[in-house]
Amino acid sequence: MHYINPFNLLSIQADSLSEIDSSTIRKAKKILLANIELSDNEAIDYNGVEITKSACLSIIDELDDKNKKEFHFFIFKNLRLNDFLFDGDLDFFRYFKIESIYALPEFIAFISPYFSLQFDKSLSKNFKKQNFSDVKLLLSIKPIVHETYLEKIYNSTYIAVKDVESEIIQIIKDIENKTSPYIKLNFNGLPDLVNRKVNIELVNILPAYFNTVRNQLAQTIRNLARDLNNEPFEQYKAAFEIIEIAYSIVTDGLVKQTVTKGYFIIKKNNDDNIHKQVKTVSQPIVKPNHIEIVDAQPAVEKPKKNSDGIIYWVFVCCAFAAGFFYAPIQAIILALSLITMIFPVFALYKDKDFSILSFLKRNLILIAAAGLGFFYPIIAQLFISYNFLLYLKILYDKLTYKKKENKNRYAFYLIGALVITFIYNYSLKSSNNLVVDKDNNSVIVLSAEDYFQKGQSLFSNSNYSDAIPAYDSAIKKNPNYADAFLARGASKANLGHYNDAIIDYLKAQKFGLNSSILFSNLGFSNYQLKQIDTANKYLQKALSLDSTNANAYRWIGDIKYDKNDNKGAADEYTKAINYNGNASNYFARGLAFYYLKNYVKAIQDMDKAIELNPNVGQYYYDRGDTKEMINDNDGACNDWKIAKVKGYDVPDYKVNKCTPQIISVPDGEIAGCNGIRYRYNRELNNRLLITVGGNACVAVKLINFITNKCIRYVFINKNSTYSIKNIPEGKYYLKIAYGDDWSIMGGQSNCIGRFTRNSIFEKGQDILDYNILHEGRRYQIPSFSLKLNIDTTGINNNTFNTNKINETDFYNE
C-alpha cells in the first residue's frame, strides 16, 4: 500500500496547520472530486499511481482525526520522509534528522504500516542487488516502527538469505547424489560460485534479527566444505576456500564453535597437503629397473625471494610504527592483538593436546599489556614498540634469507621498547613545548597559560576546531586548569558536540570554577540535548550568580518559546537585549512578537536585527513572512528575494507569490478583501451608478467621510456600467484607480491585486450624501451617477472633481 499524503492529494499549500481550516479542505476536496468526475475511469493519476474516487475519499477522511491530521501535516512538511513513504526514496536516510515526534507512540503506531512496507522493499531490493552502501544506509537508522512490525520490515530480506541457503543445500544434495558437474572438475570454480552467492559484508551487517538465519547459512556452508574435505573427495583446497566463507560470517553459540573447529581442521589438512605436494616435487625421480647413484650431499639451491611474505611483514611493521603515534590505529592494533591471542582458547579448548596453563604462561603478560593499553597510552606504546622490534627482526631475516635463530632475544626487544617509549615521551614530545625566539637566539618553553591564550585567540575568530588542540595542550600542562576546560567545552558546543561539552563543563566545576557563564553554558548544552528541566536548573543557577547574564535570559526565552509561551519568551528576550543587544536576541524577540500577532513590533525587532547583522538570510525571510501578514506584499517579496540571494532556502510557493499574474476580474465587488468590512442596508433601494469609458479599467473605493473606512470596493472594466446598491445612510467620498492589467501574486486574492500598467490614482473632492431627505411626511432616497474616463495623456473626463493621490494612499486606504 502506497502512502498518499492527503495534503499533497488536495494540492493544499500552507506553512502551518493553523492555516488549514475545514473550509480550505472542503474547497480542495470539491475541486479534486470534480477532476475525478471529468476523468474517463473515475480515478486520478497521482505521480504514476492510479487512485480511485473511493480511495481518495478514504485518504481525505483521515483529516477528520485530529492526531492523524497533525501526523499527515508533519510528513507533508518533511519532504524526504514523504518521498520515502511514497516511493522508497533513500534521501530520508542520507540526510536523516532526529525529530522528537519519532519517539511519540501515537506517531509510531500511525506510520508503522507505511514505513515497514517501504523499508522491507528497499532493504530486500538492495540486498539482492548486493548494493552494500544502500543496505548500510538503511540499517544506519533505527526504523520508525513499532516492535510488532520488526518481522514485516525484515521479512523479504530474511527470505532472500534463506534462498541463498537453499541454493547451497541443493549443491550439497547434487554432490551426495553424484550429479554435480563440479565433481569432474575436482570442484574447481565451486568456491567462486559460493562466494558470488554469499556477500559476506552484506550478511554480516544485517541486524540481530538475522542471527538465526545467519547461523544456518554459515552451518550449511560449513557442511559443504566438510563434504569436500572428507572421503571420497578430499579436495582440501576447495574445502578450505569454502570454509573460509563460513568462518568469515558472524555467528554465535554452538554454530560458531562448529565452524571454528571445522576451519582449523580443514586449514591443517590444506597446509599439510601443500607441504606434501612441495616435498613430492622436490624428491628425485627413480626410474624403474634402473639404479641411479645419488650424491649424499644434496645440491644447494639459491633461495628464492618470497615477495608476498616480505610485503606482508613490511605492511605489519608500517602499521605498528603508525600505531605508536596515532591513537585510532593504536586501538585497532590492540583489539586485533587481543583477538588473535585469546581466540585459540575458544577454538582449541576441547583439543586434548591443548593446555590452558601453558597457553597463559606464554601469553598472559602480552594479553595484560594489550588490555591495559586501552586505558594507559604509555603501556600501549610499550606493547606496540615491542612487537614492532619483533616483526622488524622477522622482516630482516626474510630480506637476508637468514634462518631463524633459537636464541631468545625477547629481553632485547623489551629493552628496546622501553628506550623508544622513553625517548618519545620524555625527550621528543617535550620539544613540542618549545618556541624559538629568533630575536634573542633563545628557546622559550610554552606554559599552560600560553596554550590557553592561543586557544582564546582562535576561539575569538570562531576557529573552534583549531582552538580545541590548544586547550588540550593547556590541560596537559595543567590537568586542573578549570578555565581551559570551560573554554574547550564552549568550543565543542559551538561545533555541536554538546555531550562532550557537558563533560568539560563538569570538569571545570570539579576543579573549582563556579561562574555564571559556566552554568549558563551547561544550561544551553542540556537545552540542545532536550534535557529541559536540567537546562532550566543550570540557567537559574547562572542568574543567581549574575543577574546580568544575557545568555541565560536568552536561553530561558528559547525554552519558553519552544513551549509556545511566546509572551514569556518575549519578556526573557527583552531582558537579554537589555544586557546584550545583539542581532540574534532582537530577532528572537521579533519571532515571539510574530506569534503573538504583534506584527508591528515584530518588524521593528527584525529591522534592528538586520541593521546589526545584514548577512543572515533567515532574518529577511521571517521579516518577509511578517510583512505578508499586514498585506505589505511588496515588502514581503523584496525580503524573500534578499533571503534567497543570501542563501536561505525560500520555498517555491513564496517565490511564486512574488511573480505577478495578470487576471481577468468581472464587474462588481472585488472578492477576498479581508481588511475591508463591506456594509449594506438592504431596506434602502439606493445606488451609485458608475459608467466607465474605453481608455482604462477602474477600481473604486466608497469611503465613509466620518470614519475614513472603505465600505465597498468594486472593479469595473472598460466600456462597462455597474451600480453599487444598498448603501447605508451617511456621507461618502471616492478613491479611484485607473489602469490596465490587474495583477496578483501566486495564491493571493483578487483584492490584493493592483494595476501594473498605465495606473493613475485620484481622490474625489465631491461628497456623496446618502442620508434620507425628509420633507414632512414625504422622504427622498438619494442616488447618484457618474462617468469615469481618462485619456492616455492623463487628462480625466470625469463628471465630478478629483485630486491626484499616490499608489500607497489608494491601496492602503
N, C-alpha and C positions, 0 to 999 in steps of 0.2 A: 504494500500500500504506500503510494507516494504521499509525502507530506505536502499539502497545499495550504499556504498561508491565506486566511480569509481577507486580510487587508490587501495583499497583492492581488487576489482574485477580484476584489471590488475596485482596484485601482485607486485606493484612498492614499492621500499623502498628508502626513502630519508629523510634527516634531514631538508631540507629547500626546498621551492617551486622552488627556482632558480636552483636547481639541476635537475629539471624535465623539459626537453625541449620537443618540438614536436616530435623529433626523438625518444626519450625514449617512449613516449606514442604510437607512431606508431608501434614500435617493440613489445611492450607488447600487443597491440591490435591484431597484427598479430598472436602472439602465442595463445591468447585467442580464436580467431576465428578458428584457426587450431584445437584446442581441441574440440570446438563445432562440427566441421565438422566430427571429429572422433567418436563422441557420437552417440548412437542409435536413440535418439529422437531430435537431433539438439538443445540440451539445455545442460546447466551445472548445477550441484548441488552446490549451494553456501550456506554452513552452514545449509543444510536442506531445502533450498528454491530453487525450480527449476526455472531457468531463461532462457528464450528463446533467440535465436540469436538476434531477433529484439529488445527485451528488453535490452539486453547487449549493443547494438549499441546506443540505446536511452540514456542509462546511461552514456556511454563514450562520447557521443556528447556534454554533458553538460560541458565538459572540454574546449570546444571551446569558452565558455563565460568566460571572464577574472574574473568577480566577482564570478561566481559560482565555478570556478576552485579554487579560494582562499578560498571560504567557505568550499568546499569539503575537501581541504587540512587541514584546521583548525580542522574539525571534524575527519579527518584521524589521526591527531596527538593527539587529545583529545579522548583517547580510551574509557573512561567511557561514554562520550556523544555519541560516535559512537555505543557502545553496547546498550544504552538505545533506540536510534532511530531504531536500527535493531530489537531487541527482548524484549525491555522493562526492561532491567537490571537496578535495582534501585541504584547501586553503584554510579551513577552520582549524585544522591541526597544525599547519605550518605557522600560523600566526595566532596560536591559542592565547587567550587572555582569560585569567581566572575571574569569574563573576560570582558574587555571593549567592545569586539565585540558583547556581548549580548545586548548592548544598540543601536547598529547600525541598523537603519531602514531597510537597504537593507538585512542585515543578518536575521533580524526578519521575513521579508517577505519571504525569501528563506526557512527558517527552519520551519515556522508555519505549513504547511500541514503535515510534518513528525512528528513534536513534538506533535501536537494536537492529532494525531491518537494514538500514544503510551501512551500519558498521559491519554486520555479518557479510553483506555483499562485497563491500570494499576489501575487507581482510582476506576473504577466500579468493577473490579475483586476483589480488596482488600476490598472494601466497602461491597460487597455481602458476602465475607468470614468473615466479621466483624474483619478484621485484623487492629486493631486500630493503631499500631505502624507504619505500612507501609502507611496507609492513612495519618497519621500525617506527616510522612516523605515527602510524595508527596506534601502536602499542605504547607510545611515549606518554599518552594521556589516559587517565582513568576514565573509562566510558561513563557517560552521564545516563546511567540506567539503574533501576532497582536491582538488587541482588538476585531476584527471581528471574531476571532476564539474562543472566550470565550464559545459560545454555543456549539461548537464542542468538546471542552475539557471536558465539564461537562455533555454532553447530556446523556450518558449511566447511569451515577450515578443519574442524575435527574429522569430518567425513573425508576431506582431501588427504589428511595424514593417513587415515585408515585405508584409503585406496592405494596409497604407496605401499603400505604394509602388505596388502592383499596381493599386489603385483610381485613382491619378493617371495611371499608364501607360494605363489604359483611357480616361480623359478625353482624353489626347493622341491616342489612336487614333481616338476619335469625332470629334475636331476635324479630323484628317487626312482622315477619310472623309466629312466634311461632314454628319455625322449628329448632332452635338452640339446640344442645344436652346439652348445659351448663345450660339451664333453669331448667331441672330436677335436676341438681347438685347444685342449688342455686348459680350458676356462680363460683363455686369453680374451680380453675385452669385457669379461663379466664384471670385474671391479669398476671399470669405467661406466658401465651401464648403471650399476647400483649408485655410483657417485652422482650421475646425472639425475637419477630419480630422487635422491635424498640430498637436499640442500641443507647441510649441517648448520650453517649460520641461521637460516630461517627457522629450522626446527628448534634450535636452542633458545631463540629469543621469544618463543611463544610463552605465555604466562603459565602460572602454576596449574591452571585448569587443565592443561595438556600433559601433566606429569604422567598420568596413566598410559595414554596413547604413545607418549614419547618412550616410556619404558618398554612397551610392547614392540614398538618399532626397533629399538636397539636389540631386544632379545631375539627378534626374528632375523635381523642381520647377523647377529652372533651365531644363530643356528645355521645360517647359510655358510658362514666361514668354517664352522665346526665340521660340516659335511665335506667341505673341500679338503680340510686338514686330515680327516680320518681316512682309513681304508674304505674303499679300494683306490681312492683318487690320490691322496697325499700330495696335493698341489699346494705346497706351503706358501709360495709367493703370492698366488691369487688369494689364498685364505687370509694371509696377513694383511693385504691391501684392503680386504673387505672388513676384517675385524677392526682395523684402524678407524673405519667409518663408524662402527658401533661404539667404539671406545671414545670417539670424539663427541658423541651425543650425551647431553647432560641427563644423567639417570640418578636414581636413588635406591636405597634399600637393597634387597636381595638381588635385583637385576644388576645393580652397579657392581656388586661382588662377583656375580657370574660373568659379566662382560669383562671385568678387570682380570679375573683369573684366566679366562679364555684368551685374552690379549697376550698375557705373558707366556702362556704355554705355546701359542702359535708363533709368537715372536721368537722364542727359543728354537722351535723347530725350523723356522725360516733361516735364522742365523746359522744354526748347525748345518743346514743344507747348503748354504752359501760357502761355508768353510770346507765342507766335504767336496763340493764341486771344484774349488780352488786347488785343494790337495790332489784331487784326481788328475787335474790338468797338469800339475807340476811334476807328477811321477813319470819316470822313464817308461817308454813303451816296450814291452817284451814280446818279441815275435815268436810265434810257435816254432818249435823244433829248431831253435837257434839260441845258443848261449852267448850272450854278449857280456864282455868284461866291462864292468863299470868301475870307474875310479872311486876309491873310498872317500876321496875329498870332493865334495860337491863343488861345482863351478860357482864362483862368486859373481853375482849379477849386480850391476849398478842399480841401486834402489830408484824406483820411480816416484816422482814427486806427486803426492796426493793433494791436488789443488783444492778439492772440495773440503778436505779436513782443515787445511790452512785457512781458507776463507771463513770457515765456521769459528775457528779459535781467534782469528783477527776480530770478527764481529763480537765475540764474547768479551774480549779484552777491551774493545772500544766501549761496549755497553757498560762494563763495570767502571771504566775510567769516567764516563759521563755521569754515572750514578753517584760517584764520590762527591760531585759538585752540585748536582741538581736533585732536589728533594723528590719530585714526582717519579723520576727514573729510579731513584733510590728505593722508593716504596714498592715499585714493581719488582725490582730485583729481590728485595727482602721477601715479598709474598711468594714469588716463584721458588726461591731457595727453600722456604718453609715447606711448600707443597712437595718439592722433589725429595726433601729429607724425611718428611713424615709419611708420604704416600706408601712406601714399602710396608709399613706396619699394617696398613689396612689391606694391602694387596696380597701379602705373603704370610699373614699371621697364622693361617691354617697349615702352612707348609711345615712338615715335621723337622726340616733342616733349618728352619728359621728360629733364631734365638733373640727374643726381645731384649735380654740383658746385654748381649754382645752388641746389638744394634745401638742401644742407648750409650754404652761405653764409648763407642766410636763417634757418636753424633750429638750427644747431649749438649756439649759446650757450644757447638755451632748452632744448634736449634735455639738454645737460650739467647745467643748473641743476635740471631736474626729476629727473634721475637722482641727482645728489648730494643732493637734498633728502631722500631716504630715509635718508641717513646723518647729515646735518647739519641739525638743525631750523631754524637761522637762515637757511640757504640756501633751505629750503622756504618760510619766511615771506617772504623777499625775492621769490621766484618768484610766490607767491600774491598778495602785495600789488601787485606789478607788474601782473599780469593783472587784479586787481580794479579798479585805476585805469583800465586799458584798457577793460574792459567797462562800468565806470561811465560813461565818456565816451560809449560807444555808446548806453547807456540814455538818457543826457541828450539826445543827438541825436534819439533816437526820440520822446522826450516833447515836444521843442520843434520837431520837424519840420525840424531843421537838416540841410542837406546835408553829406555827408562832405567834410571838408577834405583837400586834398592835402598840407597842411603836416605834416611829420614831428614828432610830439610824443613819440616813444619815449624821448627823453632826459629829458623832464619826468616821464614815468611811472617811469623808473628812479630819478630823484632822489626822487620822492615815496615810492617803495617803501623806499628807504634810510632816509628820515626816519621813516616809520611803524614800521619794524622797530627802529630805534634807540630811539625813544621807548618802545616797548613793552618791550623787553628791558632797557633801562638806566635807565628812569625809572619807568614804571608798575609793573613787576614788583618793583622794589626796595621799593616801598611795602608789599608783602606781608610784608616782614620787620620792619615797624614795628608797635608796640603803643602805644596812647595810655595814659599814666599820668594818670588823671583827678585824682588827689590832688595831684600836683605840676605839673599842666598841662604835661607834657612827653611827648616821644615816645621810646620805648625801642626800640632795634634788637635783634631776636631773634638769638641766636647759634646755632651748630650744637648746642651743649650744651643750649640752651633747647628746641629742637625734639626733641632726643633724650629729655629728661626728660618732655616732653609725650607722646611715644610710649610711654615706660615706664609712665606713669600709665594710659594707655589699655590697654596690654598687661596690666597687673596686674588690670584689670577685665574681662579676656577680650574686649576690644573690638579684635580683631586687624585688622579691615578698616579702622578709622579710625586705628589705630596706624601702619599702613604709610605713608600720606602724610606723617605727622610724621617718620618715619625718612627718607623720601625727601628732605624739606627739609633735614634734618640732613646728609645725604650730599651734597646740592647745595652746601651752605655749606662742607662739608669733605669732598672726594671720597675722602680717605684715612681716614675715620672707621671704624675696624675694628669697634668695639663697635656702631655703628649698623647695619653690615652683618649682624653676628651677630643683633641683635635683630630686624631686618627679616626675616631668614631664618627665625627662630623663629616670627614671626607668620605667614609664608607656610606653614610646616609645619603650624601649628595649623589653617589653612584647607584643608589637604590638597594644597597646591601644592608637592610635595616636590622636583621638578626645579628650580623657581625658588629654593627654599630652599637647595639644594645650591650653586647659583651664588653666592648671597650669602655662604654659609659659606666658600667657597673664596676669595672676595674678602677676607673678614675675615682669613683665614690669609695671603693675599698681602700685606696691609698690616700684618703683624707679630703678629697675635693667635695665641697658642699655648697656649690654655687647655683644661682638661679638658672643660668644658661645650661648647666648640666641637666637639671631636672626638666627644663622645657625641651631640650633635645631628646631626652628619654621619652617625654610625652609624645613628641612628634613621631618618633620611630614606632612606638607602640600604636599610635593612631594609624600609621600607614599599614601596620600589620593587623588592623581591625580589632585591636585589644582596647576597646573604647574605655572601659572602666579603669584599667591600668593607666591609660593615657591621661584621663581626667585627674587621677590621683597625682601624677607627676606634675601636671601643669598647674594644679592648685598649689602644690608644694613650691614650684618655681615662683609663683606670685606672692607667696607668703614670705619669700626671701627677698624679692624685689618687685614691688608693685608697678614698676615702670617697664617691665619686660614685655615689649611689644609682641615678640614671637609667641609668648604664652597666650596673650589675648587672641592673637590671630588664629592659633590652632584650636583654642576653645570655641572660637567662632565657627571654624570649619566643622567641628563635631556637631554643633547645633544646626548648622546649615544642612549637614547630611541627614539630620533627623527632621528636616522640614520646619525647624524652628527659626524661620527667617528673621523674625523680629529680634529674637535673642542673638542671632548671628550678627545682625546689623549693629546691635549695641556693642558686641565684643569687637567688631571690626573698627568701630568708632574709637574705642579705647586704644586699639593697636595704632590707628592713624595718629592719635594724639602724641604717641611716643616715637612713632616711625612712619612718617607719611610717604611711604614708597608706592610705586605704581601697583604692585601686587595687592597691597592692602586696600587701596582705593577701588581697584577692580573687583575684589571680593565683596566689598560693601555694595558696589553697583549691582552685582548679581543678586544679592539679598534684597535690595530695593526692587529689582525687576520682578522677583517672585512675590513681593508684597504689592505689586502692581502700582508702585510709585515710580512711574517711568521717568518723570522729570528728574528726580533725584538720582535715579539710576544712570541717566545720560550724563548728568553733571559729574558723577564719580568716574564714569568711563572716560569722559573728556579729560579729566585730571590724570587718569592712569596713562592715557595716550600721550598727554603732554610730557609726563615724566619718562615714559619709555615708548617711543613711537614705533618700535620694531617688532612688537608682538602681534601676530595676525589675529589671535583669538580676541584681543581687546576690540578690534574693529568689527569682527564677526558678531560678537554679542551686542555691541552698540547698535549694529545694523538691525538685529532682531528687536531691540528695544524701540528703535525709531519706527519700525514697521507697526508696532503696537499703537503708536499715536498717529498712524496714517502718514508719516513722513516717508513715503515710499522712495522718493529720490534720494533722501539721505541714507535710507537703508541700503539701497542698491549701491550707492557710492562706497559705503563701508564694506559691503560684501566683496566688491571688486578689489578694494585695497587689501582685504584679508587674503584673498586668493593670490594676489601678487606677492604677498609676504609669506606664502607657502602654506596657509591654512587650508584644510580640506573643506571647501564650501560645497554643500550638496548641489547637485544639478538643478533640482527644482527651484532653488533660490536664485540660481543664475538665470533660469528661465523667467522668473518673476521680473527680472530686470531687462528683459528683451521685449520692447513694445510690440503689440499685435493690434493691427487695425481691425475694428469690428464694426458691424452694422447694428445701429441702435434704432429701434422703432420709435415713432412719435409717442410721447406720453411720459409718465413719471419714470425716472431712472431708478432701476432696481438695485438693491444691495447697499442702501445708504444707512449704515448702522449709526453714523454720527448725526443723522437728521431725523427728527421726530415729526413725521407728517401729521398734519391736523386737518380735520374736516368738520363741517356742520351739515349733516345730511338733510336737515329741515330747511336750509336756505338754498333756494334754487338760483344761485348767482353764478357768475362766471367771469373769467378773464380770457377773452378770445385773442389769440396771437396768430398773426399771419406773417410768414417768413418768405422773403424774396428768394431769388435764384442764385445769389452770389455766395452764400455761406450757410452752413447749418448753425443752429443756435441752441445753447443751453441756458435756461433761465431759472434763477432762484427768486422765489417770492419770500420776502423777509419782513417780519413784524417790525414796525417802526419803533415800538416801545422796548421790546426785548432784544432786538437785533438777532433773533433766531430765525433760521430758514424753516418754513413750514411746508414748502413744496419745491421740488427740483425736477424740471421737465426738460426733455430733449425734443427738438422739432427739426426735421430735415428740411432741406431746400424746397422751396415752392410748396410748402405744406401749411396747414392751419390746424391749430389744436386749442381746445378750451380747458382751462383749469377751473374745475367746478367745486361747489360746496365749500366755499371759502368762509372760515369763521369771521364774525364781526371784528373789526379793527382797522388800523391804518397800516399800509404796507408800501414797500418800495422794492425795486427790482435790481438784481445784478445780472448782467448779460455777458455771455461769452460767444463770440463768433469764430468760426474756423472750419477746417476740414480735417478728415482722418481722425476720428475719435479712437483713441488707442488705450489699451490696458496692458499691464504686465501679466505674465502667465499666472493663472489662479486667482486674479483679482476680480472683484465685482465691477459691473458697468459704472457704478457710482464713483469708483476710484479713478476712472478714466479721465482723459483730457484731450483737447485738440492738439495735434502735433504739427499742424501746418496752417499758416495764414491766420493765426489766432489774434483776436483783439478783445479787450475786456472793458466793460463800461458799468457805471452805476447810475441808476435813474435818479433824476432830481425831483420828478413829479411824485407826489404822494397819492396812492390809490386808497381812497376812503371807502371801506366796505361796511361801515356802520349803517344800520337801517334808518331811513329818514321817516320820522313820524310827523304827520300833518292832521291833527285832530284824530278822527277815528281811522283815518287812512294812513297807510305807510308805503314806503317805496324801498325795494331791494335793489341796491346799486349793482351794476355790472359794467365792465369796461372792455374795450377792444383796442388793439394797437397793431401797427405794422412794423416789422423789423427787417431791415435790409442794410447792406453795406457794400460799397463798391471796392474794387481792388486797390484804389488809392487810399482807402481808409476813411472816406467821407461817408457818413451814415445818412440813410434816408428814413429815419425813424419818425414816428408820429408823436414822440414825446422827448423831453430834454434829458441828456445824459452827460456824465463826465467820465473821462478815461481813468481806469484803475489798472494796477498791475496784476499779474497772474496769481501771485500769492494772496492778494486781497480777495480775489474771486473764489479760488478753490478752498481756501481756509475760512470761508465765510466772513 
